[in-house]
Amino acid sequence: MELLFFVMNQIDKLDQLLKDLSNEKKFSATIIDSAGMARLLADHDYLFGSLRALLNNSQVNSKTIFMVLEHEDVEHAVQIIEKNVGDLDKPNTGVVFTVPVSYVKGIVKKG
Protein backbone atom coordinates (compact mmCIF):
# COMPACT_ATOMS: atom_id res chain seq x y z
CA MET A 1 0.00 0.00 0.00
CA GLU A 2 0.99 3.62 -0.53
CA LEU A 3 0.15 6.87 1.20
CA LEU A 4 -0.38 9.45 -1.54
CA PHE A 5 0.00 13.11 -0.64
CA PHE A 6 -1.20 15.87 -2.95
CA VAL A 7 -0.41 19.46 -2.01
CA MET A 8 -2.95 21.40 -4.02
CA ASN A 9 -2.23 25.02 -4.96
CA GLN A 10 -5.40 25.67 -6.97
CA ILE A 11 -7.91 25.22 -4.18
CA ASP A 12 -10.73 26.57 -6.34
CA LYS A 13 -10.57 23.17 -8.09
CA LEU A 14 -10.91 21.15 -4.88
CA ASP A 15 -14.66 20.46 -5.08
CA GLN A 16 -14.50 19.00 -8.59
CA LEU A 17 -11.42 16.96 -7.73
CA LEU A 18 -13.17 15.44 -4.72
CA LYS A 19 -16.24 14.65 -6.85
CA ASP A 20 -14.08 12.93 -9.46
CA LEU A 21 -12.22 10.94 -6.82
CA SER A 22 -15.46 9.91 -5.10
CA ASN A 23 -16.87 8.67 -8.42
CA GLU A 24 -14.22 5.97 -8.16
CA LYS A 25 -15.59 3.86 -5.33
CA LYS A 26 -12.09 2.80 -4.25
CA PHE A 27 -10.88 6.34 -3.42
CA SER A 28 -11.35 8.09 -0.11
CA ALA A 29 -9.32 11.05 1.12
CA THR A 30 -8.59 13.31 4.05
CA ILE A 31 -8.02 17.01 3.41
CA ILE A 32 -6.14 19.43 5.64
CA ASP A 33 -5.25 23.10 5.31
CA SER A 34 -1.58 23.74 4.64
CA ALA A 35 0.82 26.52 3.70
CA GLY A 36 4.21 26.50 2.04
CA MET A 37 7.27 27.74 3.84
CA ALA A 38 7.87 30.59 1.36
CA ARG A 39 4.29 31.81 1.83
CA LEU A 40 4.64 31.88 5.62
CA LEU A 41 7.98 33.65 5.45
CA ALA A 42 6.55 36.25 3.07
CA ASP A 43 3.58 36.79 5.34
CA HIS A 44 5.90 37.43 8.27
CA ASP A 45 8.24 39.81 6.39
CA TYR A 46 11.25 37.53 6.63
CA LEU A 47 12.00 37.67 2.92
CA PHE A 48 13.77 40.43 1.10
CA GLY A 49 11.53 42.66 -0.99
CA SER A 50 12.59 41.36 -4.41
CA LEU A 51 11.97 37.73 -3.46
CA ARG A 52 8.70 38.63 -1.79
CA ALA A 53 7.55 40.38 -4.98
CA LEU A 54 7.89 37.09 -6.87
CA LEU A 55 5.22 35.47 -4.72
CA ASN A 56 1.57 35.91 -5.52
CA ASN A 57 0.34 37.67 -2.37
CA SER A 58 -3.29 36.98 -3.27
CA GLN A 59 -2.81 33.21 -3.05
CA VAL A 60 -4.45 31.65 -0.04
CA ASN A 61 -3.20 28.59 1.75
CA SER A 62 -3.00 25.21 0.08
CA LYS A 63 -4.90 22.03 0.74
CA THR A 64 -3.11 18.78 1.37
CA ILE A 65 -5.03 15.68 0.38
CA PHE A 66 -3.88 12.28 1.49
CA MET A 67 -5.13 8.83 0.58
CA VAL A 68 -4.08 5.29 1.46
CA LEU A 69 -4.10 3.38 -1.83
CA GLU A 70 -3.20 0.04 -3.24
CA HIS A 71 0.03 0.43 -5.19
CA GLU A 72 -1.73 -0.30 -8.49
CA ASP A 73 -4.24 2.56 -7.90
CA VAL A 74 -1.66 5.33 -7.48
CA GLU A 75 -1.28 6.15 -11.18
CA HIS A 76 -5.05 6.32 -11.68
CA ALA A 77 -5.39 8.73 -8.74
CA VAL A 78 -2.65 10.93 -10.22
CA GLN A 79 -4.46 10.93 -13.57
CA ILE A 80 -7.63 12.19 -11.86
CA ILE A 81 -5.62 14.87 -10.04
CA GLU A 82 -3.97 16.06 -13.27
CA LYS A 83 -7.32 16.04 -15.09
CA ASN A 84 -8.45 18.63 -12.55
CA VAL A 85 -5.38 20.80 -11.96
CA GLY A 86 -3.30 20.23 -15.09
CA ASP A 87 0.14 18.77 -15.63
CA LEU A 88 1.90 18.62 -12.27
CA ASP A 89 5.19 19.38 -14.03
CA LYS A 90 3.83 22.90 -14.68
CA PRO A 91 4.20 25.68 -12.09
CA ASN A 92 1.48 26.45 -9.54
CA THR A 93 -0.41 23.16 -9.92
CA GLY A 94 0.77 21.23 -6.90
CA VAL A 95 3.00 18.40 -5.78
CA VAL A 96 2.18 14.72 -5.47
CA PHE A 97 4.27 12.01 -3.82
CA THR A 98 3.82 8.67 -2.13
CA VAL A 99 5.40 6.87 0.78
CA PRO A 100 5.13 3.16 1.50
CA VAL A 101 2.64 2.04 4.13
CA SER A 102 3.52 -1.10 6.03
CA TYR A 103 0.49 -1.25 8.33
CA VAL A 104 -3.13 -0.06 8.06
CA LYS A 105 -6.10 -0.69 10.28
CA GLY A 106 -9.46 1.02 10.25
CA ILE A 107 -9.92 1.57 6.54
CA VAL A 108 -13.10 0.10 5.13
CA LYS A 109 -12.53 -1.27 1.63
CA LYS A 110 -14.87 0.23 -0.96
CA GLY A 111 -16.23 -1.33 -4.10
C-alpha positions in Angstrom: 0.0 0.0 0.0 1.0 3.6 -0.5 0.1 6.9 1.2 -0.4 9.4 -1.5 0.0 13.1 -0.6 -1.2 15.9 -3.0 -0.4 19.5 -2.0 -2.9 21.4 -4.0 -2.2 25.0 -5.0 -5.4 25.7 -7.0 -7.9 25.2 -4.2 -10.7 26.6 -6.3 -10.6 23.2 -8.1 -10.9 21.2 -4.9 -14.7 20.5 -5.1 -14.5 19.0 -8.6 -11.4 17.0 -7.7 -13.2 15.4 -4.7 -16.2 14.7 -6.8 -14.1 12.9 -9.5 -12.2 10.9 -6.8 -15.5 9.9 -5.1 -16.9 8.7 -8.4 -14.2 6.0 -8.2 -15.6 3.9 -5.3 -12.1 2.8 -4.2 -10.9 6.3 -3.4 -11.3 8.1 -0.1 -9.3 11.0 1.1 -8.6 13.3 4.0 -8.0 17.0 3.4 -6.1 19.4 5.6 -5.2 23.1 5.3 -1.6 23.7 4.6 0.8 26.5 3.7 4.2 26.5 2.0 7.3 27.7 3.8 7.9 30.6 1.4 4.3 31.8 1.8 4.6 31.9 5.6 8.0 33.7 5.5 6.6 36.3 3.1 3.6 36.8 5.3 5.9 37.4 8.3 8.2 39.8 6.4 11.3 37.5 6.6 12.0 37.7 2.9 13.8 40.4 1.1 11.5 42.7 -1.0 12.6 41.4 -4.4 12.0 37.7 -3.5 8.7 38.6 -1.8 7.6 40.4 -5.0 7.9 37.1 -6.9 5.2 35.5 -4.7 1.6 35.9 -5.5 0.3 37.7 -2.4 -3.3 37.0 -3.3 -2.8 33.2 -3.0 -4.4 31.6 0.0 -3.2 28.6 1.7 -3.0 25.2 0.1 -4.9 22.0 0.7 -3.1 18.8 1.4 -5.0 15.7 0.4 -3.9 12.3 1.5 -5.1 8.8 0.6 -4.1 5.3 1.5 -4.1 3.4 -1.8 -3.2 0.0 -3.2 0.0 0.4 -5.2 -1.7 -0.3 -8.5 -4.2 2.6 -7.9 -1.7 5.3 -7.5 -1.3 6.1 -11.2 -5.1 6.3 -11.7 -5.4 8.7 -8.7 -2.6 10.9 -10.2 -4.5 10.9 -13.6 -7.6 12.2 -11.9 -5.6 14.9 -10.0 -4.0 16.1 -13.3 -7.3 16.0 -15.1 -8.5 18.6 -12.6 -5.4 20.8 -12.0 -3.3 20.2 -15.1 0.1 18.8 -15.6 1.9 18.6 -12.3 5.2 19.4 -14.0 3.8 22.9 -14.7 4.2 25.7 -12.1 1.5 26.4 -9.5 -0.4 23.2 -9.9 0.8 21.2 -6.9 3.0 18.4 -5.8 2.2 14.7 -5.5 4.3 12.0 -3.8 3.8 8.7 -2.1 5.4 6.9 0.8 5.1 3.2 1.5 2.6 2.0 4.1 3.5 -1.1 6.0 0.5 -1.2 8.3 -3.1 -0.1 8.1 -6.1 -0.7 10.3 -9.5 1.0 10.2 -9.9 1.6 6.5 -13.1 0.1 5.1 -12.5 -1.3 1.6 -14.9 0.2 -1.0 -16.2 -1.3 -4.1 
